[in-house]
Amino acid sequence: MITRPMVRIVSRPRGDAPEWVRDAWIGVDVPLSPDHQNEGPQLYTGSGVYQDPGKYQLDSYRVLSMEAIDALAQKDSRAANWWKQNTHFYDPRGRFLFDASSCQLVG
C-alpha cells in the first residue's frame, strides 16, 4: 500500500496533451514521487509531451508517471490509453509534473 502524501487534481493541468486528456485528470488522486522533497510544491524544470526537456520552470508536484496513469485509468481508461499509446511516460522511471495551481494536497 502506498503511504506517500497524495495530491488531487482539481482543475485542468498545464501541458500540451489534448484538452480532453488533461480534463480527465480532474478528481484523480496521485501519490507524490518518493523523490519529491516535501509535501509542498517545488520549482522543477519540465517539458511538455511534445517539447524538449528543460523548456520551462514550474511550481509543481512531482509524481511517478506510471502510478499517475494507472490512477487515471480507474477514472478514464481512454485518457490513460492515450498516455500509453502516444508518449513514453508509461515507464517506472518516468515523472509527471502537475502545476501547483491545478492540485490540492490531500494527505
C-alpha positions, 0 to 999 in steps of 0.5 A: 500500500502506498503511504506517500502524501497524495495530491488531487487534481482539481482543475485542468493541468498545464501541458500540451496533451489534448484538452480532453486528456488533461480534463480527465485528470480532474478528481484523480488522486496521485501519490507524490514521487518518493523523490519529491522533497516535501509535501509542498510544491517545488520549482522543477524544470519540465517539458511538455509531451511534445517539447524538449526537456528543460523548456520551462520552470514550474511550481509543481508536484512531482509524481511517478508517471506510471502510478499517475496513469494507472490512477487515471485509468480507474477514472478514464481508461481512454485518457490513460490509453492515450498516455500509453499509446502516444508518449513514453511516460508509461515507464517506472522511471518516468515523472509527471509534473502537475502545476501547483495551481491545478492540485490540492494536497490531500494527505 
